């Protein structure tokens, strides 16, 4: 593995997984350019036993997808820098992992964004601020994790 091509966050995520006893369990690729939000969601997933690989953009997400066969779901922000979540979905749909389910999150989506996402077979479109209970329900459903009572985040 060429660690020079990975960001510090990607290296940390991969090093944590190397020591993970259940390396073959399904994982979420979480893509968002907002570091604080990404860390919050990654922590929520971790607390609920969901393996998560965080990425800060499309390029780092593609690198992780190429290295981690256990990624079973992508949760990505729609708008990130010059190339956004839809660009990542297009890449996935044209790759050998074309059937990978994708959830889009956005705080600035318009109707055309939602239509474009649906044409790319995105499984869900969540508006920011994201309802964490809903996010966990979507992720659990797609990873085939048994239904559990939703956590109370003090809504």
Secondary structure, DSSP 8 states (H G I E B T S, - for coil): --GGGS-HHHHHHHHHHHT-TTTTS-EEEEE-S-HHHHHHHHHHHHHTT-EEEEESSHHHHHHHHHH-TTEEEEEEES--SSS-HHHHHHHHHTSTTTT-EEEEEESS--HHHHHHHHHTT-SEEEESS--HHHHHHHHHHHHT-----------
